[in-house]
Amino acid sequence: MKQMLYQAVEASPSAELAEPEILSRYFAKFDESFFHFCDNELTKINTFYAEKLAEATRKYASLKAELSEVQNQNDGVHSGHHSSTEKSLLRKKKDTRKIQELKLAFSEFYLSLVLLQNYQNLNFTGFRKILKKHDKILQSDCGARWRQDKVDVAHFYTNKDIDRLINDTENVVTKEIESGDRQKAMKRLRVPPLAERQSPWTTFKVGFFSGSFMILLIAIIISIQYVQPNVDSYKAALKLYRAPFLIIQFMFLLGINVYGWRSCGVNHVLIFELDPRNHLSEQHIIELAATFAVLSCISLLCFIYSDALGIPPLINPLLLYIFMAVILFNPTKTFRHDARFWTIKIFGRVFCAPFFYVNFADFWIADQLNSMVPIFLDLQYFVCFYSTTFQNAQQCDQSIFIRMLVALLPAYFRFAQCLRRYRDTKESFPHLVNAVKYGSSFFVVIFSSITYATSEKYSRSLENPFFYLWIISAIVSSFYAYGWDIFMDWGLMSLESENKLLRDEIVYSTTWFYYFAIVEDFILRFGWTLSMSLIESGYIDSDIIFTILAPLEIFRRFIWNFFRLENEHLNNCGNFRAVRDISVAPISGLSEETEIVRLMDEEDGIIHRRTRKGPKKKENRLFLNGRAESLDDLDVT
């Protein structure tokens, strides 16, 4: 609507050249179209508000009925003397679980009420601001009169049932669930503030551990240059330390992903179905990554200087793995307990595919695992290495059949998930077609393993028929996966889009980021061709090229994540499944209301997607009384 005003001013006849009547007719015609558009928007807002209010009323009645049922059952158990002790205990356990579910249900219901309350206040503020801007720009009072006649009496603004529902919910949770403890009840119903404010202590830890990691990394590089290496030990250490450092790289990049999503308005909290009151921010993720990075560097330095320290060198990576496992599986309420066990739960669902319904977080994690095949292989090497003697451990990476099965696991997880999605939805496209994509990865792994197993029978790889099957399957799989990335996962390459070869709606600020991602994804999808050429030519050791390509694949997945979440976010919004998280706290404080108003006054307003930016018009036109000399003079603060 603000853009309509600016465009009308830009296209208006010059006040110096046109007659006043022409100007009056022009702006009268504009007012007619502008207020017609306002009428349509007001109708949409009233309809949406009425539907959501009715839905909230039904939900409240349902929750109240369930709560009353549980309370009546509890009263019956306490008053009944004929029930056996065992049945009473089972009933009490079941009712306790039901109460916990109701607590969570009321908490989420309260959040939806607050969102609807903010929808009510925000839209009224939006109308007030844009109509005030209309009157200031066009030097009239039509906007104020239209607001009084339409907005001030609109159903979405005058209806106060949402306030009653919020108060009723607070009272029910306080009296019926928390036994009159209002402080405890409001803590349970607490909703996130307008913006995620980071703790200064968290910021300090991120900086401290990140700086320490950089210093330790430089120390490792210098130490490797001056300490005489044991070649066999260093080869083993390369495979033992590679997995932890790849995990650390993934966590660092995931923190950047979260920052990018949050900054550009991609609602990752809703997409991953995270708890909006309690989830990790980008600083928390980077803090964990930096902490693990410092521990890994210390362990590696101890390995390098193990002779001087008088400790067995290969005990260091073992202690590192044990320490990381203890942190992950620690059952106490420490070290981000909720986030750790959410992650463990999702991994459990992935590993048990196809026996669980597949949510977005499930297949997103499985997609990440498909870029972490080197980690799976290094974990197999780790288990083999420490379960045998050092001499026998030299053969750990020669167990071709076992390593083939391990390498197949990530692709199998996604393959099984696609089949489960087809079973649940009965949609062959995209689920069965996507399953074929992951099935093509099976042939790549199988033929590469057979090629390696039969390499001693042939003097050159070119004489091995399985080598050609490997190449053909790898080419087909890479093209299949690349096409799926661009067309399906990212939703790009629309020929009719205003943004050339992209799509009409984009979130990120520049189109060059999209074009870079398209090229980068193609190059890294086919990075195996360069590595194969170098290895077959004997220019570089396979372990070294493997160590180089593994972090590049994680980087490719890092870029992929931006556009996969963006596409999911836009599809959610298009299907009216997601909302823009402008504010999910009651607008009662001056600072938060001021913040929303400030957002409305920005040039782009409150948006979460962008279309092609047209060229800026340099011509400034005078209008009406000719007071303004440029559009900057028209802005209202």
N, C-alpha and C positions, 0 to 999 in steps of 0.2 A: 504494500500500500504506500509505503514511503517512496518506493521507486516510481510508482504511478505519479506521485506529486512532482518528483524531480523531472520525469520525462515530459509531463505536461508543461512545466515551466520552460524546459529546453526547447520544446516544439512550438511554443506560443509565438504569435506575431510580435514583432518589435514595437514597443510602445512609441518609439520615435517616428515610425513609418505608418503604422496602422491607426485607423480611427478608433475612438473609445468604444463605439457601438460594436465594432468587430471584435475587440478584446472582450467586451462583456458577453457577447454571444459565444465566443470560444470557451470562456471559463464557465459559462452557464451549462454548455454542453458537456464540458468535462465534469462539472459537479453532478450532473445527471448520471453519467456512467460511474463516477466514483462512489456515489451513495448507493447506487444499485449494487455495486460490488460489495459495499459494506453491509447491505441488507442480506445478501446471500451468505456472507461470512457469519453474520449474527444468527441467521437461521441454522447454519451448521453447528455453531457453538451451542445454541439452545437445545438442539436435538441430541447432540453428543452428551451434554450435561444431564439431560433428562434420562437418557438411556443408562448412563453410568450410575446416576443416583438411584434409579429403580433397581438396578443390579446390586448396588451396595445395600439397599434396604432388604432385599431378599436374602442376601448373604448374611446380614446381621441376624435376621430371624432364624436362619438355619443354624448359625453358630450358637445362638441362645438356646435353641431347642436341643442341640446336642449336649450342651453344657448341663441343661436341666435333666436330661436323661441320665447322664453320668452321675449327677448328684443324687438323683432318686435311687439309682442302683446302689450307690454307696450307703444311703440310708437304709435300704432293704437288707444289705449285707450286715450292717451293724445291728439291726433290730431282729433279724431272723436267727432263731436258736436251733432250728432243725438242720441247718447246713453243716456239713462236715468241715473240719479244720482245713483239710487239703483244698476243698472247693473254695473256701473263703480266701485262702492265700492266693489261689489262681485268679479269682475274681478281683482281688485287691491289686495284684500285679497288672492285670489287664486294664483296670481302671486308672492306675497310675500312668501307664503308657498312654492311655487315651487323654488324660489331663495334659500330659506333655505335648501331645499333638494339638490339642486345643489352644494351648499357650502359644505355640508357633503360628497356628491359624489366626488367632486374634492379633498377633503381632503383625503378620503380613496384611491382614484386613485393615488394620489401623494405618499402615503405610499407604494403602490404596486410597483411604479416605483423605489423608493429608495431601496426596497427589491431586485428588479431585478438588480439594479446597484451594490448592495453589492454582489449579487450572481456572477456577472461578475468579480469583483475585488477579491473576496475571492477565487474563483476557480483558477484564475491565480496565486495568492499567494500560493495556495496549491500545484499546479504543480511545481512552482519554488522551494518551500522548499523541496518537496519530491525528486525532481531530483537532487538538490544540495546534499541532504543526500545520494542519490544513488551513486553519483560520489565520495563523500568523503569516504564512506564505501568501495566501490570496487576499489578505486584508478584508476578511468577512467574518460573520458570526454564524454561518450556516452549520459549521461543524458542531459548535456548542449547542445550537438548537436541535440538531439531529441527535446528539447524545442525550439531551434531556427527554426527547420524545421517544427514543428507541432503546438506548443502552440502559439508562437509569431505571427503566421499568421492565427490562428484559428478565425472563424467567431465571436465567443462569445467575443473574446478579441479585435479584430480590429474594430468591429462595434461600432460606437459611436451614433447610433440613440437614445439610451436610454438617453444620456446626452441632446440631442436636445429635447426630449419629456419632460424631467424634466424642462428645461429652458422655453419651450413653456407653460407648465402648470403654472409655477410661473408667467409668464407674463400675461397669461389670467386671473388668479385669481387677480393679482394686478390691471390690467387695467379695466377689465370688471366687476368684482364682488366687489372689494374693492375701486373702484374709484381712482386708482393711488397710494393708500397708501401701499407701499411695506412692511413696518414694520408690519402693521396689517395683510397683506396677508401671510407673512412668519410665523407669530404667529399662524395663522389658519392652515398652512401646516406643522407646527412643528411636528417632529417625535421623539419618545422616544430615549434617549441616549443608548449607548452600554450596560450599566448596570444601574439598578435602584438604584440611590444614595439616601439614606435616609437623611432627614433633621436632623441635630443634635438636633433641638428643639423637633422633634417627638420622637427621641430616649430618650431624657430627660424625656418627658412626660410619655412614656411607663415605664421607670424605676421608676419614682416618684409615679405614680398611682399604679403600681404593688406592690411596697414596702409598700405604704400606705394600700393597700388591705390586705396584709399579717399581718400587725400590727393590723388593725381593726378586722380581723378574730380571732386573738389570744385574743383580748379584749372581743369579743363576747363569746368565749368559757369560759373564766374566769368569765365573768359576769353571765352567765347561772348557773355556779356552786355556786355563792354566793348570787344571788338575788332570794328571795323566789318566785317561779313561781305560777301564777294562771293557773291551769291545763286547764280550758276551753279556756282561752285566748291564751294559748300557742298552743293548738291543732288547733285553728283557724289560728294563725300566721304561723304555719307550712304549712298549705295549701295556705295561702296568699303569703308567701315569697318564696315558693318552685319554682314557675314558673319563677320569675325574676332570681333566682340563676341558674336555668337550662339553661335559655337563655344566661346568662353570661358564663357558662361553654362551651356551644356550640360555642360562639364567640371566646373564648380563643383557643379552639381546632381547629376552622376553621382557625385562624391565623397560627397555626402550620401546618395545611394542606397546606396553601398557600406557606409557607416557604419551605416545603418539595417538593411540585410540582416545584417551581421555582428553587430550588437547584439541582434537578435531571433532569431538562429539560422537564418536563411535561407542555405542552403549554396550561395552563388553561385559559389564556387570549383569545386565539383563540377558545377554546372549548366552553367557556361561551359567546363568541361573545362580549367581553368587548371592550371598547374604549382603544386601546393601548397607547393613549396619556394621558388618565386620568382614572385611576382605583386605587382601594385601594391596598396597599401592605400589607404584613403580619403585619408590625408595626402599620399601621393605624387601622387594625382590632383589634389587641391586645390592642391598646390605647383606643378604644371605649369600649372594654370589661372591661378593668381595671377601666375606668371612671365610668361605670355603677356599677361595683363591689363596688367601694368606696361609691357611693351614696346608694346602697342597704345596705351595712354594717352600714352606718350612720343611715339610717332609722330603721334598726333592733335594733341598740343600743338605739335609741330614744324610741322604743317600750319597750325595757327591762326596761329602767329607766323613763318610762312615769309618774309614780307616783311622783318621785322626781322632774321631770321637770314640773309637774302640767298640763300635756296635756292628752287628751283622747288617750289611747294606740292604738286603731284601726284606728286612723286617719293617722298614719304613713305609713302603706302599701298603703292606698288610694292615698296619696300624691306621693308616689314612682311611682305607676302606671300612675298617671296623668303626672308626669314629664317625664317618659319614652315615653309616647304617644306623648307629645308635641315635644320632640326631634325628634321622627320619622316622624311626620306629619307636622313639621315646614315648611311652604312654602317659607321662605326666603333662600337666597343663602348662608346659613351657615351650619355648622355641616355636612359636606360632602353631600351637596345637591344632586349632581348627583348620588352618590351611594345609598342614601336613596330612591330616587324616582325610580331608576332602581329596587331596591328591592321591592318597593310598586307595581310597574308595573308587576313584575314577580309573586308576590303573587296574584295580581288581576287576572292574566291569569290562575293561578292554581285554584283559587276559582271559576272561571267561566268555568272550564272544564265541558263538552267537546266542548265548543263553539268557541275555538281558536285553531289554528294550534299549535302543541306541539313541542317546541325546546328543546335542551338538558338542558338548564338552567331551563326550566319549570318542567320537570320531575325529575331533580336532586333536586330541592327545595321540590317537593312533596315527594320524597323519604326521605328527611330530616324530613319532618313533620310526617312521619310514625314512626319515633323514638321519637316524641314529643307528643304522646298521653297524657301523664301526664300533659303537659302544657295546652293542650286543656281542660282537665277536671278541672284543677285548675282555668283556666279563667272562666269556667262555674260557679265554686264555688264562685269566686270573684264577678261576676255579681249578683248571687243570694244573696250572703252575704250582699252586700251593698244596695240591693233593698228591703230588709226586715229588721225587727227588729232583735236584737241579739238573742232573744229567738227563733224566728222562723228560724233563720239562722242555727240552729243546724240540721235542716232537709234538708239543701241544698244538702248534699251528699247522701240523701235518694231518690232523684228524679231519679228513676232508668231509666225510659223511656227517659228522657231528656239527662241524662248522656250517655245512650247507643247511642243515635243519635250523640252526640258530639264525642264519641269515634270512631264512624264509619266514620267520615268526612275524616281523612287523607287517609284511605284505599279507600274511594270512589273517592277522587281526582285522585289517580293513576289508579283506575279502569276505570274511565271516560276518562283519558288521553290515556290509552291503546286502548279503543274503537275508540277514535278519530284517533289515529295512524293507526289503521286497516282501518278505512274509507278512510284515505288519501293515504295509500300505497297498500291496498288490500292484505296484507301479513298476513295470519293467524298465521304464526310463524315468529317472536316471540310474536307478539302483543296480539293475543287472548289467547295464552298460559300464557302470563304474566298477562293478565286480570283475568284469573282463579286463579292465585296465590293470587291476592289481594281480589278476591271474597271469597277465603277460609277464609280470615280474618273476613269477615262479620259473618260467622257462629261462630267463636270463641267469638266475642263480644256479639252476640245475645244469645248464649247458656249460657255464663257466666252471663249475665244480668238476664236471666230467672232463672238460678240457684240461684242467690242472691235473686230474688223476691219471690221465692217459698221456701226459706230456713226455714221459720217459720213453714211450714207444715210437716217438717221432723225433727226427733230428731238428726239425723246425716246426713252428706252430702252423705255418701255412700248409703243411702236409696233413694236419690233423682235421678230419671232417667236422668234428665237434666245435672246432674253433670258428668255422663259418656259421654254424648254427647259433653259436654264442653271439657273433657279430650281428646276424640278422635279427635275432630276438631282441638284442639291446637297442638296435635302431628303431624297431617297431615300438617297443615299450617306451622309449624316450619321446618319440613323436606323439604317441598316444597320451602320455602323461603331460607333455607340454601343451598339446591342444586342449586337454581337459583343464589345465591351470588357467589358460587364457579365456576360454569360452564359458566354462561352467563355474569354476571356483571363483574367478574374478568377474565374470560377466562382461568382459570387454569385447572389442572388435565389432561393435555395432556400426554398420555401414551408413545408417541414417542418423547417427548421433551428431549433435552440434559440436561435440568434442571429437575431432577426427580419430576414427578407429578406436574410440573408447566407449563411453555411454553418456547419456544426457546428464545424469546426476552423478557428480563426483564429490567426494568429501575433502580430499587433500588439496592444498592451495594451488599447486602448479601441475599442469598436465605433463611436464617433463619427467616428473617422478614416475608416472605411469609408463611412459615410453622407455625410460631407463629400466623399469622392472620387466617389461616385455623382452627387451634385448638381453638383460642379465639372466633371466630365467632360461632363455634358450641356450646361452653360452654354458651355464653351469649344468643344465640338463645333459648336455653333450660333452661335459668335461672329461668323461671316461675315455673319449676317443684320443685325447692328448696323452693321458696317462698310459693307455695301452700302447700307443706308438712309442713312447719313451722307454717303457719297460721291455717291449719286444726288441727294440733296437739296442738295449743294453746300456742306455745312457744313465739310468737312475735306478736305484734299488726300489723294489715294490713297497717295502715298509715306509720309505721316505715319501713316495708319491701318495701313498695311502694317508699318511699323516698330513699332507698338504691339502688333499681333496676333502677330507672329513670336515674340517672347519669351514671350508667353502660351501659344502652342502648345507651345513647348519646356517650359514649366512643366507643362502638362497631361501631356506625355509623362513628365516626372519623377515625377508622382504615379502614372501608369499603371505605371511600372517597379516600384514597390513591390509592387503586387498581382499583376502578371504573374509576377514571380519567386517570390512567396509561393505562388501557385497551382501553379507548376511544382515547387517544393520539396515541397509536400504531396503532389502526385501521385507524385513520385519516392519519397517515404517510403512511401506507400501501396502502391507496386509493389515495395518492397524493393530499390530501386535506389540509394538514398542513405542515408548514415549521419550521425548527429549528430556534429559535430566537437568533442567535448569535449576529447579529447587525442589527438594523433597522434605523440607522442614516447614512448619507453620510460619506464615509471614506475619510475625508479630513484632519483630525487632526492626528498628529504623534502618540498621545497616544492611540487612538482607533485602528489604524493599528498595532501598536506594540502589543496591547493586543491580537488581533486575531492571529498574528504570534506566540505569546507566547503559546496560546492554541494549535496551531499546533505542537509545539515542545514538548508538554507534552507526556508522555508515551502512554496514551490512545487516544491522539489527541482530535478532536472535535466529540463527540459522544452523542447520546441521548438514547441509549438502550444498554444493555449488554447481552451477552450470557454466557454460562458456562465458567468459568475460568479454563484452564487446569493447570496441575502442572508445576511448574517452572523447567526448565532444568538446572541442575547444571554444566554440562560439558561445558567448554569453548573451542572453536576450533580456531586455527590459520588459516589464509587464505592469499592467494597471497604472500605478502612480509613478513607476520608473525609479523607485528609491533604491532598489538593490542593483548592484553592479555585477555580482557573480553569485553562483549557488552557495558559496561559503557564507555569504551574508544572510542566506535564508534559513540556515540551520538554527534550530531551537534547542536550547540547553535547559 
